[in-house]
């Protein structure tokens, strides 16, 4: 679908209310976002997908299963796209996007991350 150039130049203001749960945590967001950000984001995603094929370093991919901001298929696509031979996926059950804010998982996040880094270090020695 081609978007008329005028829509890219004169963006609309789209409502972007901050979720109540984030407000309670002190999050300060924007009340609106320009519609043109969507076009920029789509262009960025195309470049990002192409760049995954160039990744050869170690990668630890983490996603909460209740995360509505990242598609459920995304971690597997990233995993399959990168060329690294040292890569892992951790799908954190019943967690949304801000995994660090989920107290029971915060320690596990650090533990698994350090374990992954230890694997990298042991392969290099």
Helices and strands as residue ranges (DSSP letters): H 5-9, E 13-15, H 20-24, E 32-34, H 36-52, E 59-64, H 74-81, E 87-92, G 99-101, H 103-124
